[in-house]
Structure formats: C-alpha cells, structure tokens
Amino acid sequence: MSDLPRKAVTRTAKLAALPLGIAGRATWGLGKRIVGESAEIVGRELQQRTAEQLFKVLGELKGGAMKFGQALSVFESALPEDVAGPYRAALTKLQEAAPPMPTRTMHSVLAERLGEDWPDLFLEFDDKPAAAASIGQVHRAVWHDGREVAVKVQYPGAGEALLSDLNQLSRFARLLGPLIPGMDVKPLITELRDRVSEELDYGLEAQAQQAHAEEFAGDPDVVVPAVVHQCDQVLVTEWIDGVPLSEVISGGTPEQRDRAGQLLSRFLFSGPARTGLLHADPHPGNFRLVPGGPDGEDDWRLGVLDFGTVDRLPGGLPEPIGNSLRMTLDGEANAVYELLREEGFVKESIELEPDAVLDYLLPIIEPALVDEFTFTRGWMRSQAARLADPRSPAHQLGRRLNLPPAYLLIHRVTLSTIGVLCQLGATVRLREELEEWLPGFVLDEESEGKEAVAEA
C-alpha cells in the first residue's frame, strides 16, 4: 500500500475485520480442543495468529492504527517466548517503518506549505523517505546553508485517520486485551486519542524539541537534533546518524545493549528535571545510538527523535513518585498507603491492607532495590503473569487501585521504557539515576526534618 488510506469506509472495513478474524480463530480453537489438543497449546496458537493479523493490518493503515501498534509493541517482552518469537520481526518493523506516500503527494504538501519554490530551500533533497511512521514520513536533505537535515512531512488527512482508527479500535479493545497479559488496552487507546491534537501540531513539537536540543547541547550522553524550520505539516530538523535501537535489540553487542539501557533510563528521569517535559513516545524507532560518547568515538550517546507527544511537568516528575518509591524500599507500609490515598491511587471508598499494598509494589520496583539490575523478558513475563492471573492476590488488589489522570501518561511512559529495557536485556544502574534525578527519592536535610516532625 503506497498511500495513507483515508476513506473512512476503507479504514473501518480493515479494522472491523480484526474482531471478526479473532472470533473466527476462537471458533477454530474450540474445534481443536474438541479433537483433543490441550487448551494451553491452542491458546498460544490463537494468540500468535491474532497478533500476526493485528500487526499486519496496523502496519498497512498507519494513522492511529499504527500508533496503537507501536505503543503495544514495546510490551512484547511480556509475552511467552514461543508466542512472541514468531512475530517479533513484525513488531519491530512497526517501530521503524511503514509504506511511504507517493512522491507526487509529498511534493504537493511541500509546495502548499513551503511555497512553489520549495526546492530552492535545499541544496539536495532525497525523494525516497528515510523513515515512514504513523502520521508522517521523513526525508533526508541538505538545507540551503549546507546543514544535513531531516524533513518531516505530515500525511494529508492524518488527523482524520488517527481519530477514526482509535475510535474504531476502542470499540473492540476487550478482544485485543489478551495479546498483552496484565495490560488493560482500553485506557491506552483513550490516552492516545486524547493526545491526537498535540501529535498533529508540528508547532508544539518544534517547541518541545528545541527546548530539549538547547538543554542537552554539548551533553556527553544525550543528543537531540536542533529545529531548523517549522510550518504547518512540515518540520525540518538537523539530521543525526546512528544505530536504530531496534537494531540494537535484534543484534546489538552486550556493551551496546547496556549503554543504550543506561542512557534510556537517564533520559527518562533527567529529561523532566532539566526541561520540564517528559518525552512520551518511548518506542525504539525514536532512539539511536550515536558514536562519540564520553570515552571517544568507540563510546555511544543516545540520539532522541520525535517530540510530538510530551507531558508538561514544570517541576519535573511529581515528588510523590520519589517519596512513595523511597518509602516502599524502606518497608514503610502505612506511610506508603497514606500517600497513595492522598494522591488518589486508593479511592476514599476503598479499604486495603497497607502490608498487602507493599507486597504488591515490591516486586515491581525490584530494579531500584539493587545497585545494578539486568532487565530480561523473563522478568517482564513474571510480572505480567503475577498481575494478570485472576487467582493471584496481586491481580485482585490491582483491580481495586485507581490511576489518577495526572499520572496516566507518566505511568505509560515508565512501563513502555521498562518494556524496551527488557527487549534490550540491558544491565542498568537504575538506582543511580533515581538518586540523581527523581524528586523525593533522596531526602535532603529539610525534608528529613519535616518527616521527623510528621512522625512525631
């Protein structure tokens, strides 16, 4: 497919076929059980076939369908290996590329937005896209002043397609849920839909990217390309070369994996502290390993792309996150419970045992318990299984907790980043980053005094 299918009837028909396909495969699965195959084997075959169709359709459609697929793809490490393995390639393909729009269409968008003489702005312009994603595609070019640039061009009708897809997907979110154990798909779709207007506004994206570019200019660990030019539906930024994180995941060295994981963790927590913004689209397609880290050309920095979705956090990450994490590690069950009540994670009408809440949280924050932690797909799967099994105390308690709207995007970004760390299999000094960047995780003298007074 060479263009963004915009007609509502076409897109709706493709998406509507997904639940019908799922229902058909469920019938097929029932038939196989009748003839004697085990429920576990049939269930995994069913999950695999469903995922293959889902990601094929999402990749073709771009728009909100592909955006949902990219968000979902970072959680593949939660799936059993024999299920995730066969379609991992389809997931990582969603993170990096989609079929491009025709050259003629792309030229007409540039002429409309930059003027008929738009070619004069460039010394060189490659008509073949370097990348194509959910709402736009990127072309490599040379700006008139000699700088290598990335030219991001938004698909015509992207906004309409984005909303239509997400509305359609939300109607059968319950059927998609079993793809990722322990994850409620519907809030993810709702949150993506709420961010549509920001995602389409290249002016807001340019502001967020330039704020990061200025803050991280000259940084030994993180590089963000500066904004060169921006207008409606077109964004021109400096070009950066590097190894896509999806390639590191599929075939990187242990050193690359660990370095990528450390820098990804550092960027997650330092970005809000330094810019007041949280980069909220952490799938591997938006990151590169760029040569030239602190130890020279053989070392790496993290290149960060695509600031279309950000969370505005003027004071950095909320201090209650650091406070609750610190108190959980210290085993202060009652204090953690009271803080969760104050922040709205436990509603007034709900009564829970503080020790049970502590037992629920401790396995999740295991990476912060030690100086160094290796994130693995096995660890991710164990957490997903613990939270997804209706018989487990963790599942039953988790159903009674609430996620306040102010924390929703932070929660998704954190989970997604952990998913990527598990895909990398990276060994990370996470506690070091928390101590450096997370407000409330380390008590200063004034806070210690206040806490002592509160306890008294």
LINPEZI-V608990 format. One record per residue. RES is the residue in three letters. PSI is psi in radians with two decimals (999 if undefined). OMEGA is omega in whole degrees, 0 to 359 (NA if undefined). BURIAL is 1 if it has 16 or more other C-alpha atoms within 10 Angstrom, else 0. Layout:
# LINPEZI-V608990
res=RES psi=PSI omega=OMEGA burial=BURIAL
res=RES psi=PSI omega=OMEGA burial=BURIAL
This chain:
# LINPEZI-V608990
res=MET psi=2.22 omega=189 burial=0
res=SER psi=-0.12 omega=180 burial=0
res=ASP psi=2.86 omega=179 burial=1
res=LEU psi=1.98 omega=180 burial=1
res=PRO psi=1.92 omega=188 burial=1
res=ARG psi=-0.42 omega=184 burial=1
res=LYS psi=2.21 omega=184 burial=0
res=ALA psi=-0.66 omega=183 burial=0
res=VAL psi=-0.76 omega=181 burial=0
res=THR psi=-0.86 omega=183 burial=0
res=ARG psi=-0.78 omega=181 burial=1
res=THR psi=-0.68 omega=180 burial=1
res=ALA psi=-0.75 omega=180 burial=0
res=LYS psi=-0.81 omega=182 burial=0
res=LEU psi=-0.65 omega=180 burial=1
res=ALA psi=-0.45 omega=179 burial=0
res=ALA psi=-0.39 omega=182 burial=0
res=LEU psi=-0.96 omega=180 burial=1
res=PRO psi=-0.55 omega=177 burial=1
res=LEU psi=-0.72 omega=177 burial=0
res=GLY psi=-0.71 omega=179 burial=0
res=ILE psi=-0.75 omega=179 burial=1
res=ALA psi=-0.71 omega=179 burial=0
res=GLY psi=-0.72 omega=180 burial=0
res=ARG psi=-0.55 omega=177 burial=1
res=ALA psi=-0.70 omega=177 burial=1
res=THR psi=-0.76 omega=176 burial=0
res=TRP psi=-0.73 omega=181 burial=0
res=GLY psi=-0.70 omega=178 burial=1
res=LEU psi=-0.72 omega=179 burial=0
res=GLY psi=-0.71 omega=181 burial=0
res=LYS psi=-0.58 omega=178 burial=0
res=ARG psi=-0.66 omega=181 burial=1
res=ILE psi=-0.63 omega=181 burial=0
res=VAL psi=0.10 omega=167 burial=0
res=GLY psi=0.03 omega=179 burial=0
res=GLU psi=2.58 omega=186 burial=0
res=SER psi=2.62 omega=181 burial=0
res=ALA psi=-0.64 omega=183 burial=0
res=GLU psi=-0.79 omega=180 burial=0
res=ILE psi=-0.79 omega=180 burial=0
res=VAL psi=-0.72 omega=181 burial=1
res=GLY psi=-0.70 omega=180 burial=0
res=ARG psi=-0.69 omega=177 burial=1
res=GLU psi=-0.72 omega=180 burial=1
res=LEU psi=-0.79 omega=180 burial=1
res=GLN psi=-0.73 omega=182 burial=1
res=GLN psi=-0.82 omega=181 burial=1
res=ARG psi=-0.69 omega=179 burial=1
res=THR psi=-0.81 omega=181 burial=1
res=ALA psi=-0.72 omega=180 burial=1
res=GLU psi=-0.77 omega=179 burial=0
res=GLN psi=-0.73 omega=182 burial=0
res=LEU psi=-0.92 omega=186 burial=1
res=PHE psi=-0.47 omega=175 burial=1
res=LYS psi=-0.84 omega=181 burial=1
res=VAL psi=-0.74 omega=181 burial=1
res=LEU psi=-0.69 omega=180 burial=1
res=GLY psi=-0.63 omega=179 burial=1
res=GLU psi=-0.60 omega=189 burial=1
res=LEU psi=-0.37 omega=188 burial=1
res=LYS psi=-2.49 omega=176 burial=1
res=GLY psi=-2.60 omega=181 burial=1
res=GLY psi=-0.51 omega=179 burial=1
res=ALA psi=-0.80 omega=180 burial=1
res=MET psi=-0.64 omega=178 burial=1
res=LYS psi=-0.75 omega=177 burial=1
res=PHE psi=-0.75 omega=179 burial=1
res=GLY psi=-0.71 omega=178 burial=1
res=GLN psi=-0.76 omega=179 burial=1
res=ALA psi=-0.67 omega=182 burial=1
res=LEU psi=-0.55 omega=189 burial=1
res=SER psi=-0.47 omega=182 burial=1
res=VAL psi=-0.18 omega=180 burial=1
res=PHE psi=0.14 omega=183 burial=1
res=GLU psi=-0.38 omega=180 burial=1
res=SER psi=-0.20 omega=177 burial=1
res=ALA psi=-0.20 omega=183 burial=1
res=LEU psi=2.65 omega=174 burial=1
res=PRO psi=2.48 omega=187 burial=1
res=GLU psi=-0.71 omega=184 burial=0
res=ASP psi=-0.25 omega=175 burial=0
res=VAL psi=-0.78 omega=184 burial=1
res=ALA psi=-0.63 omega=186 burial=1
res=GLY psi=-0.93 omega=187 burial=0
res=PRO psi=-0.51 omega=181 burial=0
res=TYR psi=0.33 omega=176 burial=1
res=ARG psi=-0.62 omega=180 burial=1
res=ALA psi=-0.67 omega=179 burial=0
res=ALA psi=-0.63 omega=179 burial=1
res=LEU psi=-0.84 omega=183 burial=1
res=THR psi=-0.49 omega=176 burial=1
res=LYS psi=-0.66 omega=177 burial=1
res=LEU psi=-0.58 omega=183 burial=1
res=GLN psi=-0.43 omega=189 burial=1
res=GLU psi=-0.57 omega=191 burial=1
res=ALA psi=2.77 omega=174 burial=1
res=ALA psi=2.81 omega=180 burial=1
res=PRO psi=2.34 omega=184 burial=1
res=PRO psi=2.84 omega=173 burial=1
res=MET psi=2.75 omega=182 burial=1
res=PRO psi=2.59 omega=180 burial=0
res=THR psi=-0.71 omega=181 burial=0
res=ARG psi=-0.73 omega=179 burial=0
res=THR psi=-0.76 omega=181 burial=0
res=MET psi=-0.73 omega=178 burial=1
res=HIS psi=-0.69 omega=181 burial=1
res=SER psi=-0.63 omega=176 burial=0
res=VAL psi=-0.77 omega=180 burial=1
res=LEU psi=-0.71 omega=180 burial=1
res=ALA psi=-0.69 omega=181 burial=0
res=GLU psi=-0.65 omega=186 burial=0
res=ARG psi=-0.60 omega=183 burial=1
res=LEU psi=-0.17 omega=182 burial=1
res=GLY psi=2.74 omega=183 burial=0
res=GLU psi=-0.47 omega=180 burial=0
res=ASP psi=0.45 omega=184 burial=0
res=TRP psi=-0.58 omega=180 burial=0
res=PRO psi=-0.41 omega=180 burial=1
res=ASP psi=-0.31 omega=179 burial=0
res=LEU psi=-0.26 omega=186 burial=0
res=PHE psi=2.48 omega=170 burial=1
res=LEU psi=-0.57 omega=176 burial=0
res=GLU psi=2.62 omega=176 burial=1
res=PHE psi=2.13 omega=181 burial=1
res=ASP psi=2.01 omega=181 burial=0
res=ASP psi=-0.39 omega=178 burial=0
res=LYS psi=2.12 omega=183 burial=0
res=PRO psi=2.44 omega=176 burial=1
res=ALA psi=-0.45 omega=178 burial=1
res=ALA psi=2.60 omega=176 burial=1
res=ALA psi=2.26 omega=186 burial=1
res=ALA psi=-2.64 omega=193 burial=1
res=SER psi=-0.65 omega=182 burial=1
res=ILE psi=0.00 omega=180 burial=1
res=GLY psi=3.00 omega=177 burial=1
res=GLN psi=2.78 omega=188 burial=1
res=VAL psi=2.33 omega=178 burial=1
res=HIS psi=2.48 omega=176 burial=1
res=ARG psi=2.41 omega=183 burial=1
res=ALA psi=3.02 omega=173 burial=1
res=VAL psi=2.08 omega=181 burial=1
res=TRP psi=2.83 omega=185 burial=1
res=HIS psi=-0.30 omega=178 burial=0
res=ASP psi=0.12 omega=176 burial=0
res=GLY psi=-0.12 omega=179 burial=0
res=ARG psi=2.42 omega=171 burial=0
res=GLU psi=2.31 omega=185 burial=1
res=VAL psi=2.79 omega=171 burial=1
res=ALA psi=2.21 omega=182 burial=1
res=VAL psi=1.93 omega=183 burial=1
res=LYS psi=2.10 omega=184 burial=1
res=VAL psi=2.18 omega=182 burial=1
res=GLN psi=2.43 omega=178 burial=1
res=TYR psi=2.39 omega=173 burial=1
res=PRO psi=2.33 omega=179 burial=1
res=GLY psi=0.23 omega=183 burial=0
res=ALA psi=-0.70 omega=182 burial=1
res=GLY psi=-0.79 omega=180 burial=1
res=GLU psi=-0.77 omega=180 burial=0
res=ALA psi=-0.71 omega=181 burial=1
res=LEU psi=-0.89 omega=181 burial=1
res=LEU psi=-0.75 omega=181 burial=1
res=SER psi=-0.79 omega=181 burial=1
res=ASP psi=-0.83 omega=184 burial=1
res=LEU psi=-0.62 omega=176 burial=1
res=ASN psi=-0.75 omega=180 burial=1
res=GLN psi=-0.76 omega=180 burial=1
res=LEU psi=-0.63 omega=182 burial=1
res=SER psi=-0.42 omega=182 burial=1
res=ARG psi=-0.48 omega=178 burial=0
res=PHE psi=0.61 omega=179 burial=1
res=ALA psi=-0.61 omega=182 burial=1
res=ARG psi=-0.62 omega=180 burial=0
res=LEU psi=-0.48 omega=181 burial=0
res=LEU psi=-0.34 omega=184 burial=1
res=GLY psi=-0.78 omega=183 burial=0
res=PRO psi=-0.23 omega=179 burial=1
res=LEU psi=-0.65 omega=181 burial=1
res=ILE psi=1.76 omega=183 burial=1
res=PRO psi=2.41 omega=175 burial=1
res=GLY psi=0.08 omega=182 burial=1
res=MET psi=2.28 omega=176 burial=1
res=ASP psi=1.95 omega=188 burial=0
res=VAL psi=-0.57 omega=188 burial=1
res=LYS psi=-0.80 omega=177 burial=1
res=PRO psi=-0.56 omega=177 burial=0
res=LEU psi=-0.80 omega=180 burial=1
res=ILE psi=-0.74 omega=179 burial=1
res=THR psi=-0.76 omega=182 burial=0
res=GLU psi=-0.68 omega=176 burial=0
res=LEU psi=-0.69 omega=180 burial=1
res=ARG psi=-0.67 omega=180 burial=1
res=ASP psi=-0.36 omega=184 burial=0
res=ARG psi=0.06 omega=186 burial=0
res=VAL psi=-0.84 omega=185 burial=1
res=SER psi=-0.65 omega=178 burial=0
res=GLU psi=-0.72 omega=182 burial=0
res=GLU psi=-0.60 omega=183 burial=1
res=LEU psi=-0.23 omega=185 burial=1
res=ASP psi=1.73 omega=182 burial=1
res=TYR psi=-0.32 omega=175 burial=1
res=GLY psi=-0.82 omega=177 burial=1
res=LEU psi=-0.71 omega=179 burial=1
res=GLU psi=-0.74 omega=180 burial=1
res=ALA psi=-0.72 omega=179 burial=1
res=GLN psi=-0.79 omega=181 burial=0
res=ALA psi=-0.73 omega=181 burial=1
res=GLN psi=-0.71 omega=181 burial=1
res=GLN psi=-0.63 omega=177 burial=1
res=ALA psi=-0.73 omega=178 burial=1
res=HIS psi=-0.72 omega=181 burial=1
res=ALA psi=-0.73 omega=180 burial=1
res=GLU psi=-0.73 omega=182 burial=1
res=GLU psi=-0.68 omega=185 burial=0
res=PHE psi=0.16 omega=178 burial=1
res=ALA psi=2.20 omega=180 burial=0
res=GLY psi=0.09 omega=181 burial=0
res=ASP psi=2.40 omega=182 burial=0
res=PRO psi=-0.28 omega=188 burial=0
res=ASP psi=-0.52 omega=187 burial=1
res=VAL psi=2.38 omega=175 burial=1
res=VAL psi=2.27 omega=178 burial=1
res=VAL psi=2.16 omega=181 burial=1
res=PRO psi=2.40 omega=180 burial=1
res=ALA psi=2.68 omega=177 burial=1
res=VAL psi=2.30 omega=180 burial=1
res=VAL psi=-0.74 omega=182 burial=1
res=HIS psi=2.57 omega=178 burial=0
res=GLN psi=2.39 omega=169 burial=1
res=CYS psi=3.09 omega=184 burial=0
res=ASP psi=2.12 omega=176 burial=0
res=GLN psi=0.06 omega=177 burial=1
res=VAL psi=2.31 omega=178 burial=1
res=LEU psi=2.16 omega=180 burial=1
res=VAL psi=2.16 omega=180 burial=1
res=THR psi=2.87 omega=175 burial=1
res=GLU psi=2.59 omega=180 burial=1
res=TRP psi=2.44 omega=171 burial=1
res=ILE psi=2.37 omega=175 burial=1
res=ASP psi=2.71 omega=178 burial=0
res=GLY psi=3.10 omega=179 burial=0
res=VAL psi=2.05 omega=178 burial=1
res=PRO psi=2.48 omega=182 burial=1
res=LEU psi=-0.52 omega=177 burial=1
res=SER psi=-0.59 omega=177 burial=1
res=GLU psi=-0.60 omega=175 burial=1
res=VAL psi=-0.71 omega=179 burial=1
res=ILE psi=-0.74 omega=185 burial=1
res=SER psi=-0.49 omega=184 burial=0
res=GLY psi=0.39 omega=181 burial=0
res=GLY psi=2.79 omega=176 burial=1
res=THR psi=2.82 omega=176 burial=0
res=PRO psi=-0.66 omega=180 burial=0
res=GLU psi=-0.73 omega=178 burial=0
res=GLN psi=-0.74 omega=181 burial=1
res=ARG psi=-0.82 omega=182 burial=1
res=ASP psi=-0.73 omega=180 burial=1
res=ARG psi=-0.77 omega=179 burial=1
res=ALA psi=-0.76 omega=180 burial=1
res=GLY psi=-0.74 omega=180 burial=1
res=GLN psi=-0.78 omega=182 burial=1
res=LEU psi=-0.61 omega=177 burial=1
res=LEU psi=-0.76 omega=177 burial=1
res=SER psi=-0.74 omega=181 burial=1
res=ARG psi=-0.74 omega=181 burial=1
res=PHE psi=-0.67 omega=179 burial=1
res=LEU psi=-0.78 omega=185 burial=1
res=PHE psi=-0.51 omega=182 burial=1
res=SER psi=-0.51 omega=182 burial=1
res=GLY psi=-0.94 omega=179 burial=1
res=PRO psi=-0.65 omega=181 burial=1
res=ALA psi=-0.60 omega=186 burial=1
res=ARG psi=-0.49 omega=185 burial=1
res=THR psi=-0.24 omega=186 burial=1
res=GLY psi=0.25 omega=181 burial=1
res=LEU psi=2.49 omega=176 burial=1
res=LEU psi=2.04 omega=174 burial=1
res=HIS psi=2.07 omega=193 burial=1
res=ALA psi=0.42 omega=179 burial=1
res=ASP psi=1.18 omega=190 burial=1
res=PRO psi=0.79 omega=174 burial=1
res=HIS psi=2.72 omega=191 burial=1
res=PRO psi=-0.43 omega=179 burial=1
res=GLY psi=-0.29 omega=183 burial=1
res=ASN psi=0.18 omega=182 burial=1
res=PHE psi=2.60 omega=177 burial=1
res=ARG psi=2.61 omega=166 burial=1
res=LEU psi=2.06 omega=185 burial=1
res=VAL psi=2.25 omega=179 burial=1
res=PRO psi=2.62 omega=175 burial=1
res=GLY psi=0.80 omega=177 burial=0
res=GLY psi=-2.91 omega=183 burial=1
res=PRO psi=-0.52 omega=183 burial=0
res=ASP psi=0.37 omega=175 burial=0
res=GLY psi=-2.90 omega=186 burial=0
res=GLU psi=-0.40 omega=179 burial=0
res=ASP psi=-0.07 omega=177 burial=0
res=ASP psi=3.05 omega=187 burial=1
res=TRP psi=2.60 omega=165 burial=1
res=ARG psi=2.88 omega=178 burial=1
res=LEU psi=2.05 omega=174 burial=1
res=GLY psi=2.28 omega=184 burial=1
res=VAL psi=2.26 omega=182 burial=1
res=LEU psi=2.91 omega=169 burial=1
res=ASP psi=1.60 omega=179 burial=1
res=PHE psi=0.55 omega=181 burial=1
res=GLY psi=-0.48 omega=178 burial=1
res=THR psi=2.02 omega=176 burial=1
res=VAL psi=2.72 omega=172 burial=1
res=ASP psi=2.25 omega=183 burial=1
res=ARG psi=1.98 omega=184 burial=1
res=LEU psi=1.41 omega=187 burial=0
res=PRO psi=-0.56 omega=180 burial=0
res=GLY psi=0.25 omega=187 burial=0
res=GLY psi=-2.95 omega=178 burial=1
res=LEU psi=2.48 omega=183 burial=1
res=PRO psi=2.36 omega=182 burial=1
res=GLU psi=-0.57 omega=178 burial=0
res=PRO psi=-0.46 omega=177 burial=1
res=ILE psi=-0.86 omega=179 burial=1
res=GLY psi=-0.73 omega=180 burial=1
res=ASN psi=-0.84 omega=184 burial=1
res=SER psi=-0.64 omega=179 burial=1
res=LEU psi=-0.79 omega=179 burial=1
res=ARG psi=-0.80 omega=182 burial=1
res=MET psi=-0.57 omega=176 burial=1
res=THR psi=-0.78 omega=178 burial=1
res=LEU psi=-0.55 omega=180 burial=1
res=ASP psi=-0.04 omega=177 burial=0
res=GLY psi=0.38 omega=182 burial=0
res=GLU psi=1.35 omega=188 burial=0
res=ALA psi=-0.83 omega=183 burial=1
res=ASN psi=-0.72 omega=180 burial=1
res=ALA psi=-0.71 omega=178 burial=1
res=VAL psi=-0.79 omega=182 burial=1
res=TYR psi=-0.77 omega=180 burial=1
res=GLU psi=-0.69 omega=179 burial=0
res=LEU psi=-0.72 omega=178 burial=1
res=LEU psi=-0.61 omega=176 burial=1
res=ARG psi=-0.82 omega=181 burial=1
res=GLU psi=-0.67 omega=184 burial=0
res=GLU psi=-0.11 omega=176 burial=1
res=GLY psi=0.14 omega=177 burial=1
res=PHE psi=-0.45 omega=173 burial=1
res=VAL psi=2.04 omega=182 burial=1
res=LYS psi=2.72 omega=183 burial=1
res=GLU psi=-0.54 omega=184 burial=0
res=SER psi=-0.09 omega=184 burial=0
res=ILE psi=2.38 omega=174 burial=0
res=GLU psi=2.18 omega=179 burial=0
res=LEU psi=2.77 omega=176 burial=0
res=GLU psi=2.12 omega=181 burial=0
res=PRO psi=-0.70 omega=180 burial=1
res=ASP psi=-0.60 omega=178 burial=0
res=ALA psi=-0.66 omega=177 burial=0
res=VAL psi=-0.73 omega=179 burial=1
res=LEU psi=-0.76 omega=178 burial=1
res=ASP psi=-0.58 omega=179 burial=1
res=TYR psi=-0.70 omega=187 burial=1
res=LEU psi=-0.63 omega=189 burial=1
res=LEU psi=-0.79 omega=179 burial=1
res=PRO psi=-0.57 omega=182 burial=0
res=ILE psi=-0.65 omega=184 burial=0
res=ILE psi=0.33 omega=179 burial=0
res=GLU psi=-0.68 omega=180 burial=0
res=PRO psi=-0.40 omega=180 burial=1
res=ALA psi=-0.10 omega=182 burial=1
res=LEU psi=-0.44 omega=188 burial=1
res=VAL psi=2.87 omega=180 burial=0
res=ASP psi=-0.53 omega=184 burial=0
res=GLU psi=2.35 omega=184 burial=0
res=PHE psi=2.36 omega=176 burial=1
res=THR psi=2.01 omega=178 burial=1
res=PHE psi=2.25 omega=181 burial=1
res=THR psi=2.78 omega=175 burial=1
res=ARG psi=-0.61 omega=179 burial=1
res=GLY psi=-0.74 omega=178 burial=1
res=TRP psi=-0.75 omega=179 burial=1
res=MET psi=-0.75 omega=180 burial=1
res=ARG psi=-0.67 omega=180 burial=1
res=SER psi=-0.68 omega=177 burial=0
res=GLN psi=-0.77 omega=180 burial=1
res=ALA psi=-0.74 omega=181 burial=1
res=ALA psi=-0.72 omega=180 burial=1
res=ARG psi=-0.72 omega=184 burial=1
res=LEU psi=-0.40 omega=185 burial=1
res=ALA psi=-0.41 omega=185 burial=1
res=ASP psi=1.97 omega=182 burial=0
res=PRO psi=-0.36 omega=182 burial=0
res=ARG psi=-0.25 omega=186 burial=0
res=SER psi=2.53 omega=176 burial=0
res=PRO psi=-0.60 omega=180 burial=0
res=ALA psi=-0.72 omega=179 burial=1
res=HIS psi=-0.79 omega=183 burial=1
res=GLN psi=-0.68 omega=178 burial=0
res=LEU psi=-0.73 omega=181 burial=0
res=GLY psi=-0.59 omega=179 burial=0
res=ARG psi=-0.34 omega=183 burial=0
res=ARG psi=-0.11 omega=176 burial=0
res=LEU psi=2.80 omega=182 burial=1
res=ASN psi=2.58 omega=176 burial=0
res=LEU psi=1.81 omega=181 burial=0
res=PRO psi=2.53 omega=182 burial=0
res=PRO psi=-0.63 omega=182 burial=0
res=ALA psi=-0.38 omega=183 burial=0
res=TYR psi=-0.06 omega=189 burial=0
res=LEU psi=-0.87 omega=183 burial=0
res=LEU psi=-0.67 omega=177 burial=1
res=ILE psi=-0.74 omega=180 burial=1
res=HIS psi=-0.81 omega=182 burial=0
res=ARG psi=-0.75 omega=181 burial=1
res=VAL psi=-0.73 omega=180 burial=1
res=THR psi=-0.81 omega=179 burial=1
res=LEU psi=-0.75 omega=181 burial=0
res=SER psi=-0.73 omega=179 burial=1
res=THR psi=-0.72 omega=177 burial=1
res=ILE psi=-0.69 omega=177 burial=1
res=GLY psi=-0.75 omega=179 burial=1
res=VAL psi=-0.71 omega=178 burial=1
res=LEU psi=-0.66 omega=179 burial=1
res=CYS psi=-0.61 omega=174 burial=1
res=GLN psi=-0.67 omega=178 burial=1
res=LEU psi=-0.50 omega=188 burial=1
res=GLY psi=0.64 omega=189 burial=1
res=ALA psi=2.50 omega=170 burial=1
res=THR psi=2.11 omega=191 burial=1
res=VAL psi=2.43 omega=172 burial=1
res=ARG psi=1.30 omega=186 burial=1
res=LEU psi=-0.70 omega=183 burial=1
res=ARG psi=-0.63 omega=178 burial=1
res=GLU psi=-0.73 omega=180 burial=1
res=GLU psi=-0.67 omega=179 burial=1
res=LEU psi=-0.77 omega=181 burial=1
res=GLU psi=-0.58 omega=183 burial=1
res=GLU psi=-0.68 omega=195 burial=0
res=TRP psi=-0.32 omega=187 burial=1
res=LEU psi=1.98 omega=180 burial=1
res=PRO psi=2.35 omega=176 burial=1
res=GLY psi=-0.25 omega=183 burial=1
res=PHE psi=-0.59 omega=175 burial=1
res=VAL psi=2.21 omega=181 burial=1
res=LEU psi=2.28 omega=169 burial=0
res=ASP psi=3.08 omega=186 burial=0
res=GLU psi=-0.70 omega=181 burial=0
res=GLU psi=-0.77 omega=180 burial=0
res=SER psi=-0.67 omega=178 burial=0
res=GLU psi=-0.69 omega=179 burial=0
res=GLY psi=-0.77 omega=179 burial=0
res=LYS psi=-0.71 omega=181 burial=0
res=GLU psi=-0.68 omega=178 burial=0
res=ALA psi=-0.69 omega=178 burial=0
res=VAL psi=-0.76 omega=180 burial=0
res=ALA psi=-0.75 omega=179 burial=0
res=GLU psi=-0.67 omega=179 burial=0
res=ALA psi=999 omega=NA burial=0
